[in-house]
């Protein structure tokens, strides 16, 4: 069983920055991939960014150039650095891990971008 715990969410002003963390119970070096998803109120959960265990990354178009996904293997932690935040980024952000063909999810951390 893989447990994921997100943290780092909060209220930030437009144009501000925030760094989300996802602490994993296992060695993330063995994960097939990890990713950040988000769900805005009344909307579906969408992929924000992902990183494969070979280092390849993917970003949804709306966050390219603003967000960066990274891992710290020693700390067993996935990060999402969020810069130039917009009100449209407001959502509940979820960490996920793909282990072989099984997906695991954290409980989410709220990010609110508002003046």
Number of C-alpha atoms within 10 A of each C-alpha: 6 18 15 21 19 23 19 14 18 14 14 18 14 17 14 14 16 19 16 23 21 26 19 21 13 14 13 24 15 12 17 17 21 25 25 25 18 23 19 16 10 6 9 9 15 14 17 24 23 24 20 16 16 9 11 9 16 16 19 12 9 11 17 12 11 14 20 19 21 18 19 12 13 9 11 15 21 26 21 23 14 20 17 15 22 19 15 12 21 20 21 18 27 26 29 27 26 19 16 10 7 10 14 14 19 20 15 22 21 21 22 20 21 16 9
